Amino acid sequence: MVDGENVDDQQDFRPGIRATRELGVRSPLSEARLTKEEIRQISKKTGLTTWNKPSSACLASRIPYHNKITAKKLKQVDSGEEFLRGLGLSSQIRVRHEGPTARIELDAADISKLAEDKVRSRVVNYFKTLGFKFIALDLEGYRMGSMNPTRSKVNKNPHLQKY
């Protein structure tokens, strides 16, 4: 079994890396010391159409640490992100599942588009059908690792130190 981990992934808080190691999963791109940018360059040179495909983390990364991951939550997140992509927004979209709240992160350039009355109303109505009570637009926009604990939290929490 292999995965697509690369060297850049090792610079981020990724508890799943430890889990894959424990299961014996190999990471050939990381073992070859390839960065995300190098993988994109190689992919482009070899004619792969996915060479510039945006990063797409596991849906479970949209649920805060220490919260139970359920099929229902994953479906809510997936459906919400697909809906937002269908509005013609950039591909860098994350729906963070924070209990009754859906916190939407997207490229900063798309924030004003989502805030337009007609679009905002569609988003609110759709997300309520998914079961969310509150729908929040994160004004900082999309940023990788926004739910990761800060280094100080990792250092103070013995459960996180092993990551």
KEBABA-946846 format. One line per field, with one value per residue: residue number from 1; x, y, z of N, C-alpha, C in turn. Coordinates in steps of 0.05 Angstrom, whole numbers, plus 5000, padded with zeros to 4 digits. Last residue first. Example, Ala and Ser with C-alpha at 12.3 -4.5 7.8 and 13.67 -1.06 7.14 Angstrom:
<pts>
num [2; 1] $
n.px [5257; 5264] $
n.py [4955; 4886] $
n.pz [5142; 5156] $
ca.px [5273; 5246] $
ca.py [4979; 4910] $
ca.pz [5143; 5156] $
c.px [5258; 5264] $
c.py [5001; 4934] $
c.pz [5157; 5156] $
</pts>
This chain:
<pts>
num [163; 162; 161; 160; 159; 158; 157; 156; 155; 154; 153; 152; 151; 150; 149; 148; 147; 146; 145; 144; 143; 142; 141; 140; 139; 138; 137; 136; 135; 134; 133; 132; 131; 130; 129; 128; 127; 126; 125; 124; 123; 122; 121; 120; 119; 118; 117; 116; 115; 114; 113; 112; 111; 110; 109; 108; 107; 106; 105; 104; 103; 102; 101; 100; 99; 98; 97; 96; 95; 94; 93; 92; 91; 90; 89; 88; 87; 86; 85; 84; 83; 82; 81; 80; 79; 78; 77; 76; 75; 74; 73; 72; 71; 70; 69; 68; 67; 66; 65; 64; 63; 62; 61; 60; 59; 58; 57; 56; 55; 54; 53; 52; 51; 50; 49; 48; 47; 46; 45; 44; 43; 42; 41; 40; 39; 38; 37; 36; 35; 34; 33; 32; 31; 30; 29; 28; 27; 26; 25; 24; 23; 22; 21; 20; 19; 18; 17; 16; 15; 14; 13; 12; 11; 10; 9; 8; 7; 6; 5; 4; 3; 2; 1] $
n.px [5056; 5062; 5036; 4983; 4979; 5003; 5005; 5043; 5059; 5011; 5004; 5048; 5034; 4963; 4928; 4894; 4858; 4886; 4914; 4911; 4860; 4811; 4794; 4783; 4729; 4688; 4621; 4576; 4515; 4479; 4457; 4458; 4431; 4425; 4391; 4427; 4455; 4415; 4407; 4460; 4465; 4425; 4442; 4490; 4471; 4441; 4479; 4548; 4586; 4612; 4641; 4676; 4707; 4742; 4792; 4806; 4780; 4745; 4712; 4657; 4633; 4573; 4552; 4541; 4606; 4638; 4669; 4687; 4695; 4737; 4765; 4793; 4771; 4727; 4658; 4613; 4577; 4598; 4627; 4584; 4569; 4615; 4615; 4567; 4579; 4622; 4597; 4557; 4589; 4616; 4572; 4555; 4599; 4639; 4686; 4685; 4741; 4795; 4798; 4741; 4739; 4766; 4794; 4760; 4770; 4839; 4855; 4879; 4908; 4889; 4928; 4968; 4971; 4934; 4950; 5017; 5064; 5113; 5115; 5077; 5102; 5147; 5121; 5094; 5139; 5161; 5120; 5122; 5186; 5216; 5245; 5231; 5196; 5154; 5139; 5126; 5108; 5072; 5041; 5040; 5011; 5044; 5042; 4990; 4993; 5028; 4997; 4954; 4971; 5005; 5024; 5078; 5123; 5110; 5091; 5137; 5149; 5085; 5039; 5006; 5019; 5011; 5017] $
n.py [5274; 5272; 5317; 5310; 5293; 5333; 5399; 5437; 5433; 5444; 5498; 5520; 5511; 5504; 5453; 5466; 5491; 5510; 5483; 5532; 5576; 5618; 5676; 5708; 5705; 5652; 5653; 5606; 5587; 5546; 5496; 5445; 5409; 5417; 5458; 5498; 5502; 5525; 5576; 5597; 5598; 5633; 5680; 5690; 5702; 5749; 5784; 5766; 5736; 5709; 5752; 5765; 5718; 5705; 5722; 5686; 5621; 5601; 5569; 5568; 5530; 5512; 5493; 5455; 5432; 5451; 5435; 5476; 5469; 5501; 5509; 5521; 5529; 5587; 5581; 5564; 5536; 5486; 5494; 5492; 5438; 5412; 5429; 5404; 5350; 5345; 5358; 5318; 5272; 5277; 5273; 5220; 5189; 5224; 5234; 5271; 5311; 5317; 5370; 5386; 5368; 5368; 5322; 5286; 5291; 5302; 5355; 5371; 5420; 5426; 5405; 5407; 5355; 5324; 5306; 5293; 5301; 5303; 5356; 5354; 5320; 5351; 5395; 5370; 5352; 5401; 5420; 5383; 5348; 5286; 5244; 5193; 5189; 5218; 5182; 5134; 5114; 5057; 5032; 5007; 5028; 5066; 5102; 5121; 5148; 5190; 5217; 5237; 5284; 5333; 5396; 5401; 5382; 5338; 5355; 5363; 5311; 5277; 5222; 5187; 5116; 5044; 4977] $
n.pz [5356; 5410; 5430; 5438; 5490; 5521; 5505; 5498; 5444; 5419; 5433; 5406; 5352; 5347; 5311; 5249; 5218; 5175; 5136; 5086; 5080; 5052; 5094; 5135; 5141; 5133; 5142; 5170; 5188; 5234; 5229; 5180; 5148; 5095; 5092; 5105; 5058; 5024; 5048; 5044; 4987; 4972; 4998; 4971; 4920; 4929; 4956; 4959; 4985; 4945; 4923; 4964; 4965; 4924; 4939; 4980; 4972; 5033; 5084; 5126; 5176; 5200; 5265; 5301; 5293; 5248; 5192; 5141; 5076; 5030; 4967; 4913; 4864; 4864; 4843; 4816; 4844; 4851; 4897; 4934; 4928; 4947; 5001; 5019; 5011; 5047; 5097; 5100; 5099; 5147; 5183; 5171; 5187; 5235; 5283; 5342; 5357; 5359; 5313; 5270; 5203; 5157; 5152; 5129; 5075; 5059; 5014; 4956; 4916; 4846; 4791; 4755; 4733; 4709; 4661; 4647; 4617; 4639; 4656; 4697; 4734; 4747; 4771; 4815; 4843; 4858; 4892; 4934; 4932; 4945; 4969; 4963; 5005; 4983; 4944; 4972; 5028; 5052; 5110; 5160; 5200; 5220; 5177; 5182; 5231; 5219; 5183; 5211; 5235; 5214; 5209; 5161; 5139; 5110; 5062; 5031; 5013; 5007; 5000; 4974; 4990; 4983; 5000] $
ca.px [5053; 5072; 5065; 4990; 4967; 5017; 4986; 5031; 5079; 5022; 4984; 5047; 5058; 4988; 4935; 4916; 4847; 4873; 4921; 4918; 4888; 4823; 4795; 4811; 4739; 4713; 4641; 4595; 4533; 4493; 4441; 4472; 4429; 4445; 4380; 4407; 4469; 4425; 4385; 4447; 4484; 4425; 4416; 4490; 4488; 4429; 4454; 4526; 4571; 4595; 4621; 4655; 4691; 4714; 4780; 4798; 4799; 4750; 4737; 4666; 4651; 4590; 4562; 4518; 4581; 4641; 4645; 4696; 4673; 4735; 4741; 4803; 4771; 4752; 4679; 4635; 4571; 4578; 4642; 4599; 4550; 4606; 4637; 4570; 4556; 4625; 4620; 4550; 4570; 4631; 4588; 4537; 4591; 4617; 4682; 4679; 4712; 4782; 4811; 4762; 4726; 4747; 4809; 4762; 4747; 4817; 4859; 4853; 4910; 4893; 4904; 4963; 4996; 4929; 4931; 4994; 5038; 5105; 5134; 5072; 5076; 5151; 5138; 5079; 5120; 5176; 5127; 5098; 5167; 5204; 5250; 5248; 5221; 5168; 5146; 5149; 5105; 5097; 5038; 5059; 4997; 5038; 5067; 4997; 4975; 5036; 5022; 4949; 4970; 4990; 5013; 5052; 5125; 5123; 5072; 5124; 5166; 5110; 5053; 5018; 5003; 5026; 5000] $
ca.py [5280; 5249; 5317; 5321; 5276; 5308; 5377; 5435; 5430; 5418; 5478; 5522; 5497; 5520; 5466; 5454; 5478; 5530; 5478; 5504; 5573; 5592; 5660; 5704; 5728; 5659; 5658; 5628; 5586; 5571; 5517; 5465; 5405; 5397; 5432; 5491; 5491; 5498; 5557; 5594; 5583; 5605; 5668; 5685; 5678; 5726; 5775; 5778; 5754; 5693; 5738; 5784; 5725; 5696; 5735; 5713; 5641; 5600; 5581; 5566; 5553; 5507; 5514; 5465; 5427; 5459; 5426; 5466; 5473; 5483; 5513; 5520; 5502; 5573; 5592; 5575; 5565; 5490; 5492; 5517; 5459; 5408; 5437; 5433; 5362; 5339; 5373; 5347; 5277; 5277; 5298; 5243; 5189; 5207; 5235; 5245; 5309; 5306; 5349; 5393; 5365; 5390; 5346; 5286; 5305; 5284; 5340; 5363; 5401; 5437; 5400; 5431; 5368; 5331; 5329; 5287; 5303; 5277; 5347; 5370; 5313; 5324; 5398; 5384; 5332; 5383; 5435; 5386; 5369; 5304; 5271; 5203; 5174; 5229; 5210; 5135; 5141; 5070; 5045; 4997; 5008; 5044; 5088; 5106; 5125; 5169; 5206; 5214; 5260; 5313; 5378; 5408; 5408; 5333; 5346; 5386; 5323; 5287; 5241; 5209; 5141; 5069; 5000] $
ca.pz [5328; 5395; 5427; 5413; 5469; 5517; 5506; 5524; 5465; 5416; 5442; 5435; 5363; 5345; 5336; 5264; 5243; 5193; 5164; 5093; 5087; 5054; 5069; 5129; 5127; 5146; 5121; 5174; 5165; 5228; 5241; 5195; 5177; 5103; 5085; 5125; 5081; 5019; 5045; 5070; 5004; 4962; 5004; 5000; 4924; 4915; 4968; 4944; 5001; 4962; 4907; 4957; 4988; 4922; 4916; 4987; 4964; 5004; 5076; 5099; 5172; 5177; 5247; 5286; 5307; 5276; 5208; 5167; 5095; 5053; 4984; 4941; 4874; 4859; 4860; 4800; 4841; 4830; 4872; 4930; 4922; 4919; 4983; 5020; 4997; 5019; 5087; 5101; 5077; 5122; 5181; 5168; 5158; 5227; 5254; 5329; 5352; 5383; 5327; 5291; 5229; 5161; 5161; 5158; 5086; 5067; 5038; 4967; 4938; 4873; 4807; 4770; 4744; 4737; 4661; 4664; 4604; 4629; 4635; 4673; 4723; 4734; 4748; 4794; 4833; 4840; 4867; 4918; 4943; 4926; 4978; 4942; 5007; 5006; 4936; 4954; 5016; 5042; 5084; 5140; 5183; 5237; 5183; 5158; 5228; 5239; 5174; 5194; 5251; 5200; 5230; 5172; 5152; 5136; 5081; 5043; 5034; 4997; 5018; 4959; 4991; 4982; 5000] $
c.px [5075; 5070; 5076; 5021; 4975; 5005; 5000; 5013; 5067; 5042; 4996; 5027; 5056; 5010; 4960; 4921; 4869; 4862; 4908; 4925; 4892; 4852; 4808; 4815; 4769; 4727; 4666; 4615; 4550; 4512; 4453; 4453; 4445; 4445; 4400; 4394; 4449; 4438; 4395; 4425; 4471; 4442; 4415; 4464; 4487; 4445; 4442; 4500; 4549; 4577; 4601; 4634; 4669; 4696; 4750; 4784; 4789; 4770; 4739; 4691; 4663; 4607; 4579; 4527; 4558; 4615; 4651; 4671; 4682; 4711; 4743; 4781; 4781; 4751; 4704; 4656; 4593; 4570; 4623; 4615; 4565; 4587; 4629; 4592; 4559; 4604; 4623; 4573; 4562; 4613; 4604; 4553; 4573; 4612; 4661; 4674; 4707; 4751; 4795; 4773; 4747; 4733; 4791; 4777; 4748; 4795; 4834; 4857; 4882; 4895; 4909; 4937; 4990; 4952; 4926; 4976; 5014; 5077; 5126; 5090; 5071; 5125; 5142; 5096; 5103; 5158; 5143; 5104; 5143; 5185; 5240; 5255; 5241; 5195; 5162; 5157; 5128; 5090; 5064; 5056; 5015; 5024; 5062; 5023; 4983; 5019; 5031; 4975; 4966; 4990; 4995; 5044; 5099; 5127; 5084; 5103; 5152; 5125; 5079; 5032; 5018; 5007; 5018] $
c.py [5299; 5253; 5294; 5319; 5285; 5290; 5351; 5411; 5426; 5413; 5450; 5502; 5498; 5504; 5482; 5468; 5464; 5517; 5497; 5503; 5544; 5593; 5633; 5689; 5727; 5681; 5667; 5629; 5610; 5567; 5545; 5486; 5425; 5392; 5410; 5464; 5484; 5486; 5528; 5573; 5577; 5588; 5639; 5671; 5670; 5700; 5750; 5767; 5768; 5711; 5723; 5771; 5745; 5705; 5728; 5728; 5669; 5621; 5579; 5582; 5550; 5533; 5503; 5486; 5437; 5457; 5431; 5459; 5459; 5490; 5492; 5528; 5500; 5545; 5576; 5588; 5579; 5519; 5496; 5516; 5485; 5430; 5434; 5443; 5393; 5353; 5370; 5364; 5306; 5283; 5299; 5269; 5213; 5209; 5215; 5250; 5283; 5307; 5342; 5368; 5370; 5389; 5370; 5310; 5306; 5299; 5322; 5344; 5395; 5414; 5411; 5429; 5393; 5347; 5339; 5311; 5295; 5277; 5320; 5361; 5328; 5316; 5372; 5387; 5345; 5362; 5417; 5399; 5369; 5323; 5292; 5233; 5183; 5215; 5223; 5164; 5145; 5096; 5059; 5009; 4997; 5021; 5063; 5090; 5108; 5144; 5184; 5201; 5235; 5287; 5358; 5389; 5417; 5359; 5343; 5379; 5347; 5301; 5251; 5229; 5163; 5093; 5025] $
c.pz [5320; 5365; 5410; 5408; 5442; 5496; 5501; 5527; 5493; 5438; 5440; 5447; 5394; 5358; 5332; 5290; 5259; 5219; 5183; 5122; 5097; 5062; 5074; 5103; 5122; 5130; 5135; 5151; 5167; 5205; 5234; 5205; 5193; 5133; 5092; 5118; 5104; 5044; 5041; 5068; 5032; 4980; 4995; 5008; 4954; 4921; 4955; 4953; 4986; 4979; 4924; 4940; 4981; 4945; 4913; 4964; 4970; 4997; 5046; 5095; 5144; 5173; 5225; 5265; 5290; 5290; 5237; 5183; 5120; 5069; 5006; 4960; 4903; 4872; 4854; 4817; 4825; 4826; 4848; 4904; 4917; 4911; 4953; 5001; 4996; 5003; 5057; 5089; 5076; 5098; 5155; 5165; 5153; 5197; 5247; 5299; 5337; 5381; 5352; 5305; 5251; 5188; 5165; 5169; 5117; 5080; 5043; 4990; 4948; 4894; 4835; 4786; 4761; 4749; 4690; 4665; 4621; 4617; 4623; 4650; 4698; 4721; 4733; 4768; 4811; 4828; 4848; 4891; 4924; 4940; 4958; 4947; 4986; 5009; 4959; 4946; 4997; 5028; 5077; 5112; 5161; 5222; 5200; 5163; 5204; 5236; 5193; 5184; 5234; 5216; 5216; 5194; 5165; 5151; 5109; 5064; 5047; 5019; 5004; 4976; 4975; 4983; 5000] $
</pts>
